[in-house]
């Protein structure tokens, strides 16, 4: 282990704490990817689109993406659509060298 963080040596098995931390990091990345996907789907569905009539103007357009992202993150926290688990499994397989 160096000052920056753990190193992966050939033949060396990471300890259980490092493996658990790595799994947590992979799941966090998978959840962020699912939230980004859901945010784009919400955008495609027209969520946050400025109404043609009495809207909030340019400011509303600029901040609509933040609202969609927050909504998508809450969707993921509530269980999402299961994409995070699939992404986690794929990332874990890749991390373990099982391509």
Phi and psi restraints in degrees (value plus and minus 20) as a CYANA .aco file:
   2 UNK   PHI    -121.6   -81.6
   2 UNK   PSI    -197.1  -157.1
   3 UNK   PHI     -87.5   -47.5
   3 UNK   PSI     -45.4    -5.4
   4 UNK   PHI     -99.5   -59.5
   4 UNK   PSI     -60.6   -20.6
   5 UNK   PHI     150.4   190.4
   5 UNK   PSI    -196.4  -156.4
   6 UNK   PHI     -88.4   -48.4
   6 UNK   PSI     125.5   165.5
   7 UNK   PHI    -129.9   -89.9
   7 UNK   PSI     132.1   172.1
   8 UNK   PHI    -122.1   -82.1
   8 UNK   PSI      94.5   134.5
   9 UNK   PHI    -120.8   -80.8
   9 UNK   PSI     127.9   167.9
  10 UNK   PHI     -80.8   -40.8
  10 UNK   PSI     108.5   148.5
  11 UNK   PHI      65.3   105.3
  11 UNK   PSI     -34.0     6.0
  12 UNK   PHI    -108.1   -68.1
  12 UNK   PSI     112.1   152.1
  13 UNK   PHI    -114.4   -74.4
  13 UNK   PSI     110.1   150.1
  14 UNK   PHI     -86.6   -46.6
  14 UNK   PSI     127.9   167.9
  15 UNK   PHI     -91.2   -51.2
  15 UNK   PSI     149.8   189.8
  16 UNK   PHI     -82.6   -42.6
  16 UNK   PSI     -57.0   -17.0
  17 UNK   PHI     -84.7   -44.7
  17 UNK   PSI     -64.3   -24.3
  18 UNK   PHI     -85.4   -45.4
  18 UNK   PSI     -58.0   -18.0
  19 UNK   PHI     -87.0   -47.0
  19 UNK   PSI     -61.9   -21.9
  20 UNK   PHI     -85.1   -45.1
  20 UNK   PSI     -59.4   -19.4
  21 UNK   PHI     -86.1   -46.1
  21 UNK   PSI     -61.1   -21.1
  22 UNK   PHI     -83.1   -43.1
  22 UNK   PSI     -61.4   -21.4
  23 UNK   PHI     -82.6   -42.6
  23 UNK   PSI     -60.8   -20.8
  24 UNK   PHI     -83.7   -43.7
  24 UNK   PSI     -60.4   -20.4
  25 UNK   PHI     -86.1   -46.1
  25 UNK   PSI     -61.1   -21.1
  26 UNK   PHI     -84.4   -44.4
  26 UNK   PSI     -60.8   -20.8
  27 UNK   PHI     -86.6   -46.6
  27 UNK   PSI     -57.5   -17.5
  28 UNK   PHI     -81.9   -41.9
  28 UNK   PSI     -63.8   -23.8
  29 UNK   PHI     -83.5   -43.5
  29 UNK   PSI     -62.4   -22.4
  30 UNK   PHI     -83.1   -43.1
  30 UNK   PSI     -60.5   -20.5
  31 UNK   PHI     -86.4   -46.4
  31 UNK   PSI     -58.7   -18.7
  32 UNK   PHI     -84.9   -44.9
  32 UNK   PSI     -59.4   -19.4
  33 UNK   PHI     -84.9   -44.9
  33 UNK   PSI     -61.8   -21.8
  34 UNK   PHI     -84.0   -44.0
  34 UNK   PSI     -61.2   -21.2
  35 UNK   PHI     -82.9   -42.9
  35 UNK   PSI     -60.6   -20.6
  36 UNK   PHI     -83.5   -43.5
  36 UNK   PSI     -62.1   -22.1
  37 UNK   PHI     -81.6   -41.6
  37 UNK   PSI     -67.6   -27.6
  38 UNK   PHI     -84.0   -44.0
  38 UNK   PSI     -56.6   -16.6
  39 UNK   PHI     -80.8   -40.8
  39 UNK   PSI     -63.3   -23.3
  40 UNK   PHI     -85.9   -45.9
  40 UNK   PSI     -56.7   -16.7
  41 UNK   PHI     -88.0   -48.0
  41 UNK   PSI     -58.7   -18.7
  42 UNK   PHI     -83.5   -43.5
  42 UNK   PSI     -58.9   -18.9
  43 UNK   PHI     -83.7   -43.7
  43 UNK   PSI     -64.2   -24.2
  44 UNK   PHI     -84.2   -44.2
  44 UNK   PSI     -50.8   -10.8
  45 UNK   PHI     -98.7   -58.7
  45 UNK   PSI     -27.7    12.3
  46 UNK   PHI      72.0   112.0
  46 UNK   PSI     -11.0    29.0
  47 UNK   PHI     -88.8   -48.8
  47 UNK   PSI     109.2   149.2
  48 UNK   PHI      67.4   107.4
  48 UNK   PSI     -17.9    22.1
  49 UNK   PHI     -90.0   -50.0
  49 UNK   PSI     115.4   155.4
  50 UNK   PHI     -87.6   -47.6
  50 UNK   PSI     108.6   148.6
  51 UNK   PHI     -84.5   -44.5
  51 UNK   PSI     131.3   171.3
  52 UNK   PHI     -87.4   -47.4
  52 UNK   PSI     -51.6   -11.6
  53 UNK   PHI    -103.2   -63.2
  53 UNK   PSI    -131.2   -91.2
  54 UNK   PHI    -109.3   -69.3
  54 UNK   PSI      67.5   107.5
  55 UNK   PHI    -124.9   -84.9
  55 UNK   PSI    -194.9  -154.9
  56 UNK   PHI    -108.8   -68.8
  56 UNK   PSI     -15.4    24.6
  57 UNK   PHI      60.6   100.6
  57 UNK   PSI    -177.9  -137.9
  58 UNK   PHI     -83.4   -43.4
  58 UNK   PSI     -54.7   -14.7
  59 UNK   PHI     -82.2   -42.2
  59 UNK   PSI     -58.7   -18.7
  60 UNK   PHI     -84.9   -44.9
  60 UNK   PSI     -62.0   -22.0
  61 UNK   PHI     -80.4   -40.4
  61 UNK   PSI     -61.4   -21.4
  62 UNK   PHI     -90.6   -50.6
  62 UNK   PSI     -51.2   -11.2
  63 UNK   PHI    -119.3   -79.3
  63 UNK   PSI     -22.7    17.3
  64 UNK   PHI     -82.0   -42.0
  64 UNK   PSI     -55.3   -15.3
  65 UNK   PHI     -85.8   -45.8
  65 UNK   PSI     -54.2   -14.2
  66 UNK   PHI     -86.5   -46.5
  66 UNK   PSI     -60.3   -20.3
  67 UNK   PHI     -84.1   -44.1
  67 UNK   PSI     -65.8   -25.8
  68 UNK   PHI     -80.7   -40.7
  68 UNK   PSI     -62.0   -22.0
  69 UNK   PHI     -83.9   -43.9
  69 UNK   PSI     -63.0   -23.0
  70 UNK   PHI     -83.8   -43.8
  70 UNK   PSI     -60.8   -20.8
  71 UNK   PHI     -83.8   -43.8
  71 UNK   PSI     -62.1   -22.1
  72 UNK   PHI     -84.0   -44.0
  72 UNK   PSI     -61.2   -21.2
  73 UNK   PHI     -83.2   -43.2
  73 UNK   PSI     -59.1   -19.1
  74 UNK   PHI     -87.4   -47.4
  74 UNK   PSI     -56.1   -16.1
  75 UNK   PHI     -81.9   -41.9
  75 UNK   PSI     -62.7   -22.7
  76 UNK   PHI     -84.6   -44.6
  76 UNK   PSI     -62.4   -22.4
  77 UNK   PHI     -80.7   -40.7
  77 UNK   PSI     -50.4   -10.4
  78 UNK   PHI    -106.4   -66.4
  78 UNK   PSI     -14.4    25.6
  79 UNK   PHI      98.9   138.9
  79 UNK   PSI     -38.9     1.1
  80 UNK   PHI      37.6    77.6
  80 UNK   PSI    -169.4  -129.4
  81 UNK   PHI    -133.4   -93.4
  81 UNK   PSI     -10.3    29.7
  82 UNK   PHI      68.8   108.8
  82 UNK   PSI     -19.5    20.5
  83 UNK   PHI     -88.2   -48.2
  83 UNK   PSI     -55.4   -15.4
  84 UNK   PHI     -80.1   -40.1
  84 UNK   PSI     -61.1   -21.1
  85 UNK   PHI     -85.2   -45.2
  85 UNK   PSI     -61.7   -21.7
  86 UNK   PHI     -83.9   -43.9
  86 UNK   PSI     -62.3   -22.3
  87 UNK   PHI     -84.6   -44.6
  87 UNK   PSI     -62.1   -22.1
  88 UNK   PHI     -78.6   -38.6
  88 UNK   PSI     -67.4   -27.4
  89 UNK   PHI     -79.4   -39.4
  89 UNK   PSI     -62.6   -22.6
  90 UNK   PHI     -87.0   -47.0
  90 UNK   PSI     -61.6   -21.6
  91 UNK   PHI     -85.9   -45.9
  91 UNK   PSI     -60.3   -20.3
  92 UNK   PHI     -85.0   -45.0
  92 UNK   PSI     -62.0   -22.0
  93 UNK   PHI     -82.5   -42.5
  93 UNK   PSI     -62.7   -22.7
  94 UNK   PHI     -85.8   -45.8
  94 UNK   PSI     -60.7   -20.7
  95 UNK   PHI     -84.8   -44.8
  95 UNK   PSI     -53.4   -13.4
  96 UNK   PHI    -102.8   -62.8
  96 UNK   PSI     -20.9    19.1
  97 UNK   PHI      61.4   101.4
  97 UNK   PSI       0.9    40.9
  98 UNK   PHI    -117.2   -77.2
  98 UNK   PSI      27.7    67.7
